[in-house]
Amino acid sequence: MVVAFLSFGSPSLLSISHRSFRNFGEASTPSFLLFVLEVRTSVHLDWKLASVSPIFKKGDKTCVENYRPISLTCICCKIMEKLIHKPMLAFLQKGNVIPDEQHGFLLDKSTVTCLLVCLNDWTRWIDNSMPIDVVYLDFEKAFDKVSHSLLLLPLQCKMWFLASPRDPCSALMFLVYISDLTLQLRSRHALFADDCKIYGTADKANEIKSDLAVVQTWCDVWKMKLNVEKCSVLYIGVSNSKTNYTIPGKILVTVQQQKDLGVVLTSTLSWSEHVATTRVNEESFVKLYSSYVRPILEYANLIWAPVLKRDIDLLEKVQQRATKIVHGLQNKQYEERLNILQLQTVVNRRKRGDLIWTFKLLKNIKVSCRIDGMFSLKDNDGLRGHSLKLHHEKYKTRIRQNFLPNRVFDNWNALPECAVTSDSISKFKNQIDDVYFSRNAQMSKQ
């Protein structure tokens, strides 16, 4: 198990790679003894340190609130987590510490099982003409606000060790932390880690209100906080009285549809809205196409740039057909589809690649090999053009004509001075994109 784990993973805080542990199996015995010592006494200070990396979630990338802090601990700490996680989980489940309503980070449970339980209730109630109120709760930075001293309380109640739980099983520990809340709720509810929803038939609105008061009290005691702005109410079924729910004193917003664990739910339990979200949109297409299709089209095309029109068209048709997959773009012209998706033609991508490589070779940037005689610069006569114009090479065959220095000749010499004198590749790319490749339709005809 540990060997499989060491094959992957993020870099360690202490710059010790997973591969180092994996390749030196003889270190397993002293490492195991070290783990035993850590559990029986106290965790080493270095194991408690973490490198925090901001990972973008969604929304505005310039807003710091839209980033999730991810802690990277040392490799020893990660191995120890893997070793103790399974027996720890078995112990907690045997002691009924984790309630049945919790579906997060548990073996044989998932987002699907969580939704399955809820839909079993909701569809039965709707079948009996009973409207439903669902209250979605959002705990603000739940994992970051777990109090270690309070976490000890449920652990001690289950006759577990009294020492502070400094192991890195934060997800599992959070399930323990929030387990006390579920014991106090009277209404039906379901959780996936910190994603919590309380629901019931509309005639039991007072019971749901009482549970919301319980949730607020629990938050005050356990030092958690509800993000009221992100909490919401979904009314399901016809003839719903649509009772207002408050936390604390603020009326929760009413929604017509709610994205619940990745599935779009509506007040009618129709799946049309969810189906609409599963189609290929512009953003997902660009990511998929740029990651999986375009690298194949462009691999080493500096070497094999096509000359024949049938070959050029064959490559372009791949992108032409692919862009028609995007919902809403099927009936638009190719150039219009490219503008909407902010893509360049395959032809222009090759021209752009030729220019970038020419810049790298002439400037000797990120190119460690020497290729003598590939480029010959023209004497600067002070007339039109930039200071790094290429000298026209005399060639005899079409094969040499289509090789990089001759293929790029016209496009390179047409660049402005500000582009060829750029002091970095990124600046050069920006220059040629701004002044040269912003007109897909025009360039594709050249």
C-alpha positions in Angstrom: 0.0 0.0 0.0 2.7 2.4 1.0 4.7 1.6 -2.2 1.7 2.4 -4.3 1.1 5.6 -2.5 4.8 6.7 -2.9 4.4 6.4 -6.7 2.4 9.6 -6.7 1.8 12.8 -4.7 2.9 16.4 -4.4 6.4 17.4 -3.4 7.3 17.1 0.3 7.7 20.1 2.5 11.2 19.0 3.4 12.1 18.4 -0.2 12.2 14.7 0.3 10.7 13.1 -2.8 8.3 10.1 -2.8 10.7 8.3 -5.1 13.5 8.4 -2.5 11.4 6.5 0.1 10.2 4.1 -2.6 13.6 3.2 -3.9 15.2 2.7 -0.5 13.2 -0.1 0.9 15.8 -0.9 3.6 14.7 2.3 5.3 11.2 0.8 6.0 12.2 -0.8 9.4 13.7 2.3 11.1 10.9 4.4 9.6 8.3 2.0 11.1 10.0 2.3 14.5 10.0 6.0 14.2 6.2 6.0 13.5 5.6 3.9 16.6 7.6 6.3 18.7 5.8 9.3 17.3 2.4 7.7 18.2 3.4 6.7 21.7 5.1 10.0 22.6 4.6 13.1 20.5 4.8 14.2 16.9 8.0 15.8 15.8 7.8 19.5 15.2 8.8 19.2 11.5 5.8 16.9 11.0 3.5 19.7 12.2 4.8 22.2 9.6 3.1 22.5 6.2 3.7 24.4 3.0 0.4 26.1 2.2 -0.5 26.5 -1.5 -3.4 28.5 -2.8 -5.6 26.5 -5.2 -8.1 28.3 -7.3 -11.7 27.2 -6.8 -14.0 29.3 -9.0 -15.0 32.8 -9.8 -12.8 35.8 -10.1 -9.1 34.8 -10.0 -8.1 38.2 -8.6 -10.2 37.7 -5.5 -8.3 36.0 -2.7 -11.5 34.5 -1.2 -11.8 32.3 -4.3 -8.6 30.3 -3.4 -8.5 27.2 -1.2 -5.4 26.8 1.0 -3.9 23.3 0.6 -1.3 22.2 3.1 1.6 20.0 2.0 3.2 18.2 4.8 6.4 16.2 4.8 6.5 12.7 3.3 6.9 11.0 6.6 3.7 12.6 7.8 1.9 11.4 4.7 3.1 7.8 5.0 2.0 7.8 8.7 -1.4 9.0 7.6 -1.8 6.2 5.2 -0.8 3.6 7.8 -3.2 4.7 10.5 -6.1 5.9 8.4 -7.7 2.5 7.7 -7.6 1.1 11.3 -8.7 4.5 12.7 -11.7 4.6 10.4 -12.6 1.0 11.3 -12.4 2.0 15.0 -14.6 5.0 14.6 -17.2 3.2 12.6 -17.3 0.3 15.1 -17.9 2.8 17.9 -20.7 4.5 15.9 -18.8 7.8 16.1 -19.6 8.6 12.5 -23.4 8.7 11.8 -25.1 7.0 9.0 -26.1 10.4 7.6 -22.5 11.2 6.8 -21.3 10.2 3.3 -18.1 12.1 2.9 -14.6 10.4 2.8 -16.0 7.0 3.8 -15.5 3.6 2.2 -18.4 2.5 0.1 -20.1 5.9 0.4 -20.0 8.8 -2.0 -21.9 11.8 -3.4 -24.1 9.3 -5.3 -25.1 7.5 -2.1 -25.8 10.8 -0.4 -28.1 11.9 -3.2 -29.7 8.5 -3.5 -30.9 8.6 0.1 -32.3 12.1 -0.3 -34.1 11.3 -3.6 -35.6 8.2 -2.1 -37.3 10.3 0.5 -38.2 13.2 -1.8 -39.7 11.1 -4.7 -41.7 9.1 -2.2 -43.1 12.3 -0.6 -43.9 13.8 -4.0 -45.6 10.6 -5.0 -47.8 11.1 -1.9 -48.5 14.7 -2.9 -46.4 16.1 0.0 -44.3 19.2 -0.9 -40.8 19.4 0.5 -38.6 22.1 2.1 -34.8 21.6 1.7 -32.4 23.9 3.6 -28.8 23.9 2.3 -26.2 25.0 4.9 -22.8 26.3 4.1 -20.1 26.3 6.8 -17.6 29.0 6.3 -14.0 27.5 5.9 -15.1 24.5 7.9 -11.9 22.5 7.8 -9.8 25.5 8.7 -11.9 26.3 11.8 -11.8 22.9 13.6 -10.8 23.4 17.2 -8.3 20.7 18.3 -9.3 21.1 21.9 -13.0 20.6 21.1 -12.2 17.7 18.8 -10.8 15.9 21.8 -14.2 15.8 23.5 -15.9 13.2 21.2 -12.7 11.2 21.0 -12.4 11.0 24.7 -16.1 10.0 25.0 -15.3 7.0 22.9 -12.4 6.0 25.1 -9.8 6.9 22.6 -6.3 8.2 23.4 -6.2 11.5 25.4 -3.3 12.9 23.5 -3.9 15.7 21.0 -4.7 14.2 17.6 -1.9 15.7 15.6 -2.0 13.2 12.8 -2.7 14.5 9.3 -6.1 12.7 8.8 -7.9 16.1 8.8 -10.8 14.9 6.6 -11.6 12.0 8.9 -11.2 14.1 12.0 -13.7 16.6 10.6 -16.2 13.8 10.3 -15.7 13.2 14.0 -16.0 16.9 14.7 -19.3 17.4 13.0 -20.8 14.1 14.2 -22.2 15.7 17.4 -24.4 18.0 15.3 -26.3 15.1 13.6 -27.2 13.6 17.0 -29.2 16.8 17.9 -31.2 17.1 14.7 -34.8 15.9 14.5 -35.4 16.4 10.8 -34.1 14.3 8.1 -30.7 15.4 7.0 -27.7 14.3 4.9 -24.1 15.3 4.9 -21.1 15.0 2.6 -18.3 16.2 4.9 -19.3 19.8 5.6 -22.0 20.0 2.9 -25.2 19.7 4.9 -28.8 19.8 4.0 -31.8 19.5 6.4 -35.1 18.6 4.8 -38.7 17.5 5.5 -42.2 17.8 4.3 -43.6 21.3 4.3 -46.0 20.5 7.1 -43.0 20.0 9.4 -41.6 23.5 8.8 -41.5 24.2 12.6 -39.3 21.1 13.1 -36.9 22.3 10.5 -36.9 25.8 12.1 -36.1 24.2 15.4 -33.2 22.3 13.9 -31.8 25.5 12.4 -31.7 27.0 15.8 -29.9 23.8 17.0 -27.3 24.3 14.2 -26.7 27.9 15.2 -26.2 26.9 18.8 -23.9 24.1 17.8 -21.8 26.6 15.7 -21.5 28.9 18.7 -20.3 26.1 21.0 -18.0 24.4 18.4 -16.6 27.6 17.1 -17.9 27.2 13.6 -19.7 29.8 11.4 -22.4 29.6 8.8 -22.0 31.6 5.6 -25.6 32.8 5.6 -25.2 34.4 2.2 -24.5 30.9 0.7 -27.2 29.1 2.6 -30.4 28.6 0.6 -33.9 27.0 0.6 -35.3 24.9 -2.2 -39.0 24.3 -2.3 -40.0 21.1 -4.1 -43.4 20.1 -5.2 -46.7 22.0 -6.0 -48.9 23.7 -3.3 -45.8 24.4 -1.2 -46.5 26.9 1.5 -42.9 28.2 1.1 -42.2 28.9 4.7 -39.4 31.5 5.4 -36.4 30.1 7.3 -33.9 32.3 9.2 -30.4 32.0 10.5 -29.9 33.9 12.9 -32.6 36.5 12.1 -31.7 36.6 8.4 -34.2 35.1 6.0 -32.5 32.5 3.8 -32.5 33.1 0.1 -35.0 31.0 -2.0 -33.7 29.3 -5.1 -35.4 27.7 -8.1 -32.5 25.3 -8.6 -29.6 24.1 -6.5 -26.4 22.4 -7.5 -26.2 19.7 -5.0 -23.0 17.7 -5.0 -22.5 18.3 -8.7 -26.1 17.6 -9.7 -28.6 20.4 -10.5 -31.8 19.9 -8.6 -35.0 22.0 -9.3 -38.3 22.6 -7.6 -39.9 20.1 -9.9 -37.2 17.5 -9.7 -36.9 17.8 -13.5 -33.5 16.8 -14.9 -33.6 19.0 -18.0 -31.5 21.8 -16.3 -28.8 19.2 -15.2 -28.7 17.7 -18.7 -28.2 21.2 -20.1 -25.1 21.6 -17.9 -23.5 18.4 -19.1 -23.2 19.4 -22.7 -19.9 20.8 -24.0 -19.7 24.5 -23.4 -17.0 26.9 -24.7 -14.8 26.8 -21.6 -14.7 23.0 -21.3 -14.2 22.5 -25.0 -11.1 24.8 -25.1 -9.6 22.9 -22.1 -10.2 19.5 -23.6 -9.2 20.4 -27.1 -6.0 22.2 -26.0 -5.1 19.4 -23.7 -5.8 16.3 -25.8 -6.3 17.1 -29.5 -4.0 20.1 -30.3 -0.8 18.5 -28.9 -1.3 15.7 -31.4 -1.8 18.0 -34.3 1.2 20.1 -33.4 3.7 17.6 -32.2 7.1 18.5 -33.8 5.3 20.4 -36.6 8.4 22.6 -36.8 9.9 19.6 -38.6 7.1 18.4 -40.8 5.1 21.5 -41.7 2.8 20.5 -44.6 3.2 22.0 -48.1 0.4 20.4 -50.1 -3.0 22.0 -49.9 -4.7 18.6 -49.2 -2.5 18.1 -46.2 -3.0 21.6 -44.9 -6.8 21.2 -45.3 -6.8 17.8 -43.7 -5.2 19.2 -40.5 -7.5 22.2 -40.5 -10.6 20.1 -40.9 -9.8 18.4 -37.5 -10.3 21.7 -35.8 -13.2 22.7 -38.0 -15.1 19.6 -37.0 -14.1 19.8 -33.4 -15.4 23.3 -32.9 -18.8 22.3 -34.1 -19.2 20.1 -31.0 -19.7 23.2 -28.8 -23.3 23.8 -28.0 -24.7 26.8 -29.9 -21.8 27.0 -32.5 -23.0 24.3 -34.9 -24.5 26.7 -37.4 -21.8 29.4 -37.2 -19.0 30.0 -39.7 -15.6 28.6 -38.9 -14.0 32.0 -38.4 -16.8 33.1 -36.1 -16.4 29.9 -34.0 -12.7 30.6 -33.7 -13.3 34.2 -32.5 -15.9 33.0 -29.9 -13.6 30.3 -28.6 -10.5 32.6 -28.9 -8.6 30.0 -31.0 -6.3 30.5 -33.9 -6.4 28.5 -37.1 -4.2 25.5 -37.3 -2.2 27.2 -40.1 -1.6 30.3 -37.9 -0.6 28.1 -35.0 2.2 26.6 -37.1 3.3 30.1 -38.3 3.3 31.3 -34.8 5.4 28.3 -33.7 7.9 28.9 -36.5 8.3 32.5 -35.4 8.8 31.6 -31.7 11.4 29.0 -32.6 13.2 31.4 -34.9 13.3 34.0 -32.1 14.7 31.4 -29.6 17.3 30.2 -32.1 18.5 33.7 -33.0 18.5 34.9 -29.4 19.8 31.7 -28.1 17.1 31.5 -25.5 16.2 28.1 -24.0 18.1 26.3 -26.8 21.2 24.5 -25.7 22.2 23.1 -29.1 24.1 25.0 -31.8 22.8 24.7 -35.4 25.4 26.5 -37.5 24.4 28.1 -40.8 20.7 27.8 -40.3 20.0 31.5 -40.3 21.8 34.3 -42.1 21.0 37.9 -41.1 20.7 40.6 -43.7 23.0 43.6 -43.3 21.1 46.5 -41.6 20.7 49.1 -44.4 18.7 51.4 -42.2 15.8 51.2 -44.5 12.4 49.6 -43.9 12.1 46.7 -41.5 13.6 45.7 -38.3 17.3 45.1 -37.4 17.2 41.3 -37.4 15.9 40.7 -40.9 16.9 37.3 -42.4 18.9 37.1 -45.6 17.2 35.2 -48.4 18.8 31.8 -48.9 19.2 30.4 -52.4 17.7 26.9 -52.6 17.4 24.4 -55.4 14.7 22.0 -54.1 11.3 22.3 -52.7 12.4 20.3 -49.7 14.9 23.0 -48.6 12.4 25.7 -49.5 10.0 24.3 -47.0 12.6 24.0 -44.2 12.3 26.5 -41.3 14.6 29.4 -42.3 13.0 29.7 -45.7 9.5 28.9 -44.6 9.6 31.6 -41.9 11.4 34.2 -44.1 8.5 36.4 -45.1 6.7 36.3 -41.8 9.8 37.0 -39.8 10.9 39.9 -41.9 7.5 41.4 -41.6 7.6 41.7 -37.8 7.9 45.1 -36.2 11.1 46.1 -34.3 9.4 45.9 -30.9 8.7 42.2 -31.5 12.2 41.0 -32.5 13.9 43.1 -29.8 11.8 41.6 -27.0 14.0 40.4 -24.1 11.9 37.3 -23.3 9.9 34.7 -25.0 6.7 35.7 -23.2 7.0 39.3 -24.4 7.7 38.1 -27.9 4.6 36.0 -27.9 2.5 38.9 -26.7 3.9 41.1 -29.4 3.2 38.8 -32.3 -0.2 37.8 -31.0 -1.2 41.5 -30.7 0.1 42.7 -34.1 0.2 39.6 -36.2 -2.2 36.8 -35.2 -5.2 38.7 -34.0 -6.9 38.4 -37.4 -7.6 34.7 -38.0 -9.6 35.1 -41.1 -7.1 37.3 -42.8 -4.0 35.3 -41.9 -5.6 31.9 -42.8 -5.9 33.2 -46.4 -2.2 34.0 -46.7 
